[in-house]
Amino acid sequence: MHRWNIESIPSVDEVYKEISDTMKVGKVEKYGPEELPAGPGLESAKEIYVVEGRADIINLMRCGIFNTIALEGAKVPESIKKITKERNAIALLDGDRGGDLIQKELLQVTNVKYVGRAPRGKEIEECNCKEINEAIEGKIAVANLKESSIKPPVPVSIPVSVPKKVVPLPPPLPERQKIEVPEAISQAAKALVGTLEAVLLNEKQEVVEHLPVSQLAEKLQLIAGVETIVFDGIITQRIVDIAADKNIKRIVASRISEAVKPALNVELVTFQNALPASNA
């Protein structure tokens, strides 16, 4: 028994080879002239998953899904348009406003067959494998999505004489809370509305980085000297945690996820509260 145990233990070379092979499998590759991030199984796959960013691809690889390609921005690249005509394509998108806009764009300019979404308020890159599988299993055919977007005809109503009654006026709405932020931040927020983009500002309120929202979490982990994040998207727990760890003082975005637990050292501000009422 002792000899069998010794013989069954893998050698150092065998362990090294296994680790090396695993690392090769998990490498993010590049596809097309735009050099889009792609999983190592994309080239040989007949069925593919279209996601928003590189971080989504890495998360899907952790769940054993390698036939992936990323948009890397709100505008759909030509390589995505081409490959969705050649393969059976499923879009896996974030459960936020950005995902809604990208879904609309994909339905218009690509041949994606199905769309799966992360839970509302979450991004694909922060979903666990169970949530990823549920998004895939719950995918909806594009034909059904297009049908549901067609508004039904408005029924013609026949006026009926009803006795008039006095209805009290509703109480006045409370005034919108306006949070004071530096003018540079307010202007950055105004410029980003509807773009699915982000800017990072230093302590002097100078822009040090301008990037797609899909790359935000990954970039924050690599960059230093940022005091404020402004982006057109949803503030998630992952973004808050990274900001707290990086000593970033303020996050300004479209809205805040209901699941977020605020950090003591990070101020969370929505566009609605940061912009003048006429621009929000």
CORLIN-V834370 format. One record per pair of residues at least 24 apart in sequence whose ideal C-beta (glycine too) atoms are under 10 Angstrom apart, sorted by the first residue. I is the first residue (numbers start at 0). J is the second residue. Records with the same first field share a line. If there is no record, write none. Layout:
I->J / J
This chain:
24->60 / 63 / 65
25->57 / 60 / 61 / 65
26->60
27->53 / 54 / 56 / 57 / 60 / 67 / 69
28->56 / 65 / 67 / 68
30->67 / 68 / 69 / 76 / 78 / 79 / 82
31->68 / 76 / 77 / 78 / 79 / 81 / 82
32->76 / 77 / 78
33->70 / 71 / 72 / 76 / 77 / 78 / 79
34->71 / 76 / 78
35->68 / 69 / 70 / 71 / 72 / 76 / 78 / 79 / 82
36->67 / 68 / 69 / 70 / 71 / 213 / 214
37->65 / 66 / 67 / 68 / 69 / 78 / 82
38->64 / 65 / 66 / 67 / 68 / 69
39->65 / 66 / 67
40->64 / 65 / 66 / 67
41->65 / 66 / 67 / 68 / 82 / 86
42->66
44->68 / 86 / 87
45->85 / 86 / 87
46->86 / 87 / 88 / 89 / 112 / 113
47->79 / 82 / 83 / 85 / 86 / 87 / 88 / 89 / 90 / 111
48->88 / 89 / 90 / 91 / 113 / 115 / 123 / 131 / 134 / 135 / 138
49->75 / 79 / 82 / 83 / 86 / 88 / 89 / 90 / 91 / 92 / 101 / 105 / 109 / 111 / 114
50->89 / 90 / 91 / 92 / 93 / 101 / 122 / 123 / 124 / 213
51->90 / 91 / 92 / 93 / 97 / 98 / 101 / 117 / 122 / 123 / 124 / 195 / 211 / 212 / 213 / 214
52->93 / 122 / 123 / 124 / 211 / 212 / 213 / 214 / 215 / 216 / 217
53->124 / 213 / 214 / 217
54->122 / 123 / 124 / 125 / 213 / 214 / 215 / 216 / 217 / 218 / 220 / 237
55->91 / 92 / 93 / 117 / 122 / 123 / 124 / 125 / 126 / 131 / 213
56->123 / 124
57->124 / 217
58->91 / 122 / 123 / 124 / 125 / 126 / 127 / 128 / 131
59->91 / 123 / 124 / 126 / 128 / 131 / 135
61->127 / 128 / 131
62->126 / 127 / 128 / 129 / 130 / 131 / 132 / 135
63->128 / 131
64->91 / 128 / 131 / 132 / 135
67->91
69->213 / 214
70->101 / 104 / 105 / 109 / 211 / 213
71->210 / 211 / 213 / 214
72->101 / 194 / 195 / 196 / 210 / 211 / 212 / 213 / 214
73->97 / 100 / 101 / 104 / 193 / 194 / 195 / 196 / 211 / 212 / 213 / 231
74->101 / 104 / 108 / 195 / 211
75->101 / 104 / 105 / 107 / 108 / 109 / 111
77->108
79->105 / 108 / 109 / 110 / 111
80->105 / 108 / 109 / 110 / 111
81->109 / 110
82->109 / 110
83->108 / 109 / 110 / 111 / 112
84->109 / 110
85->110
86->110 / 111 / 112
87->111 / 112 / 113
88->112 / 113 / 114 / 141
89->113 / 114 / 115 / 134 / 135 / 138 / 141
90->114 / 115 / 116 / 138 / 141
91->115 / 116 / 117 / 123 / 126 / 131 / 134 / 135 / 138
92->116 / 117 / 122 / 123 / 134
93->117 / 118 / 119 / 120 / 121 / 122 / 123 / 124 / 125 / 126 / 212 / 213 / 232 / 233 / 235
94->118 / 119 / 120 / 121 / 122 / 123 / 126 / 130 / 134 / 233 / 256
95->119 / 120 / 121 / 122 / 195 / 212 / 232 / 233 / 234 / 235 / 253 / 254 / 256
96->193 / 195 / 231 / 232 / 233 / 253 / 254
97->122 / 194 / 195 / 196 / 211 / 212 / 213 / 230 / 231 / 232 / 233 / 253
98->122 / 123 / 195 / 232 / 233
100->193 / 194 / 195 / 231
101->195 / 213
102->141 / 144
103->144 / 148
104->195
105->141 / 144
106->141 / 144 / 145 / 148
107->145
109->141
110->141
111->141 / 144
112->138 / 140 / 141 / 142
113->137 / 138 / 139 / 140 / 141 / 142 / 143 / 144
114->138 / 139 / 140 / 141 / 143 / 144
115->139
118->258
119->233 / 256 / 257 / 258
120->233 / 234 / 235 / 236 / 254 / 255 / 256 / 257 / 258 / 259
121->233 / 235 / 236 / 237 / 256 / 258
122->212 / 213 / 215 / 216 / 232 / 233 / 235 / 237 / 238 / 256
123->213
124->213 / 216 / 217 / 235 / 237
125->216 / 235 / 236 / 237 / 238
174->276
175->271 / 272 / 276 / 279
176->269 / 271 / 272
177->271 / 272 / 273 / 274 / 275 / 276 / 279
178->249 / 251 / 266 / 267 / 268 / 269 / 271 / 272 / 273 / 274
179->268 / 272 / 273
180->204 / 227 / 229 / 249 / 251 / 266 / 268 / 272 / 273 / 274
181->227 / 249 / 273
183->227 / 229
184->226 / 227 / 228 / 229 / 249 / 251 / 268 / 273
185->229 / 251 / 268 / 270 / 273 / 274 / 275 / 278
186->229 / 274 / 278
187->227 / 229 / 230 / 251 / 273
188->229 / 230 / 231 / 251 / 252 / 253 / 268 / 269 / 270 / 271 / 272 / 273 / 274 / 278 / 279
189->229 / 270 / 273 / 274 / 275 / 278 / 279
190->229 / 231
191->229 / 230 / 231 / 232 / 251 / 252 / 253 / 270
192->231 / 253 / 270 / 274 / 278 / 279
193->231 / 253
194->230 / 231 / 232
195->230 / 231 / 232 / 253
196->229 / 230 / 231 / 232
197->228 / 229 / 230 / 231 / 232 / 238 / 251 / 252
198->227 / 228 / 229 / 230 / 231 / 251
199->224 / 225 / 226 / 227 / 228 / 229 / 230 / 247
200->224 / 225 / 226 / 227 / 228 / 229 / 247 / 249 / 251
201->225 / 226 / 227
202->226 / 227 / 248
212->238 / 252 / 253
215->241 / 252
216->240 / 241
217->241
219->244 / 245 / 247
220->244 / 245
222->247
225->249
227->251 / 266 / 268
228->252 / 265
229->268 / 270 / 273
230->270
231->270
233->257 / 259 / 269
234->259 / 261 / 265 / 267 / 268 / 269
235->259
236->260 / 261 / 262
238->265 / 267
239->265 / 267
240->265
241->265
242->266 / 267
249->273
